[in-house]
């Protein structure tokens, strides 16, 4: 019944914490595009690919006490931190997960900014297009971010390195 929740808890168990709602959204999307079997549906949103399903599942896991969400006040916004709780760890013991190891993927993504992960997830959202068109799309739909050709080149290298992790 809670298999999709358990997959997400497996994700959270592979790291100490995830800082930021946007980063969480982008990380799950990028993993999904790296053939990790997350099932949340995504649509293109203001900050790139976004899943309402993921938001609701995380909220449910917080309400069940499996995930701890901490809200910090920053200068002009709130930042959220997510950690698996002891109850979440106990719950996971009852599930046989069929996910590949996620630790290296998560470490790589956690070491990057939300801005960069927004770029990478946007590139992956349009990956069915030729690379030149993907660049044009990024420059159009993300014009406010002022991404450069170098950023896009770094994004492709990052995607390639993530997809080569086993």
N, C-alpha and C positions, 0 to 999 in steps of 0.2 A: 504493500500500500504506500509506504513512504520511501520507495526505492529512489525516486528522483531527489528527495531530500537527503537520503543517505549518500548519494553521489556527491552532492554539494558539501556535505559534512566531511567526506573523504578529501575533497579539495581543501577545506579549512584545516583538516588534520595534517596536511602536508606543509604547513607553514605556521609560524608563531602568530602572525596577524596580517590582515589586509587593511591598509589605510586608504579609505576613500570609497564612496559608492561608485563613482565613475570608474575607478581603477578595477573594482570588483567586476563590474559589468563587462569591461573590456577584456579582462583576463579570462573569464569564462567563455566569451565569444571567440577569442583567439585560440583557446584550447579546443573548442568545438571545431574550428577551422583547421586544426592540426590533427583531426580525426579522433579526438578524445570524445567518447560518446555522451556528451551532455545533450539534453533534449529540449532545453528552453528555446522557444521561438524568439527571433529577433526581428526588429524593424529598424529602418534608418530613422534616427532622431536627431535633435539639435547637436548632441555631442557624439554622433556616430551611432553604431549599432547599439540598440537598447532592448532589453527584454522585460516586459511587465511581469511575465511569469517568474523570472528570477527575483525581481523585487518582492513579489508576493511570497515566494518560497522562503526567502531569507527572513522576511517578517514573521512567517509562521514558525520558523526554526528559533527565532528570538523569543517568540511567545511561548514556545514549548520548553525554553530554557536550554536548548542545544547549542545556540550561538549567542555570544555576548556582543551587543552593539553598544559602543561607548561614543557619546557625542561630545566633541570638543569645540569650544568657541574659538574661532580664529579672528583675524582683524575684522573682516566684513562677511564672514560665512561660517557655517558649521562643517566640521570634518568628522567623519565616522570611522571608527576602528572596529574590526570584526575579529573575534577569536572563538575557537571551539571551546565549549565548556566541558567540565568533567562529565556532566550528564550526556553531552553529545558524544564523548569518547565511549562511554558505557553503551549508548545506543548503537554505535558503530560496531561494537563487538558482536551484535546479533545479525549483522548483514554480511553476506559474502559479496564483496565488491569485485566487479569485473573491469576495473579501471587500471590502465597502466600506471607505473609510478609517475607522480606529478611533481615531485620535489624539485627537480632540476628546471622544469618549465617554469614553475612558480618563482623560484629564485631568480631566474633570468628576467621575468616580467616584473617582479617586485623591485628589482634594481633599476627599473626605468620609470620615467615620469608618467603621470596620467596623460599628459599632452602627447608624448611619444606613443603610448598605447592607443590613444584615440586615433592617431595617424595610422598605425599598423592595422587596427581593426577596420578603419574606413577603407584602407587599401584592400583588405581581405573581403570586405563586403562587395567590392566591385571586381573581384579577381577573375570573373568570367570574361572581362573585357581585355583587349590588348593592353600591354603595360603603358604605352603612351597615353591611351585614353584614361587609364586609371589615374595617371598623374594629372591630366586635365580635370578629371572629376574632383580629385582632392583639392586642386587649386581653386575650383569653383565652389564646391560645397563647404570647404574649410578656409575660405579666403581670410576670415578674421584671425585665423591662427598663424598666418604668414609662413607656412611651411615652404622650405626651399627644395631645390632639386637634390641637394645633399641629404636633406631629411628623408626624402623618398628613397634615395639610394640606401641609406642606413636602414630604413624600414624593410626593404627587400632582403638585405643581408640578415637582419634580425629574424624575419620570417623563415628564411632558409635554415638558419641555425636552429630555430625552435623545432622545425619539422625534421631535423636530422637527429634530435635527441631520442634515444630509445629507452 
